[in-house]
Amino acid sequence: MKKLFVSMCMVLVAFAMSSCRTSEKATSLSALGGDWDIVKVNGETISASRGNQPYIGFDVEQKAIRGNAGCNRMGGEFTTAAKNGISFSRVVTTKMACLNPTAEEKVLKALNAVETYKVLRNGDVALLDANKAQVLLLMKKKMAR
């Protein structure tokens, strides 16, 4: 009887632990929702150009992105995979003339290299390449008052 009780307790603990792990991953994906300022590309701080701070917005239900790459508006889709895998596809931008297209080119190139994401302890999001190197650092956009 004692062995049966111990076995049942172990099964319940294992089930409870797997339930917590599953909800943590779901929370991580929902944590991407909303608009994020792109503050670093490959470790380099990115600043606003002509008042256009690069940003990316995630619609987690539609698996769609929107934003500004630094000069031009952008939109596209994303897919997710196990272990915080994420990739972007069908990313398109407007074609306005830009004073300094270099920052925008860096943002779009980095976005193309993203394979996983990580929600950091401070709430920021790191988008990582295949080598787990941070290619984009995102900070939750402040709401205008």
Secondary structure, DSSP 8 states (H G I E B T S, - for coil): -HHHHHHHHHHHHHHHHHHHHHHHHHHHHHTT-EEEEEEEETTEE---BTTB--EEEEETTTTEEEEESSSSEEEEEEEEETTTEEEEEEEEE-----S-HHHHHHHHHHHHH--EEEE-TTS-EEEE-TTS-EEEEEEE-----
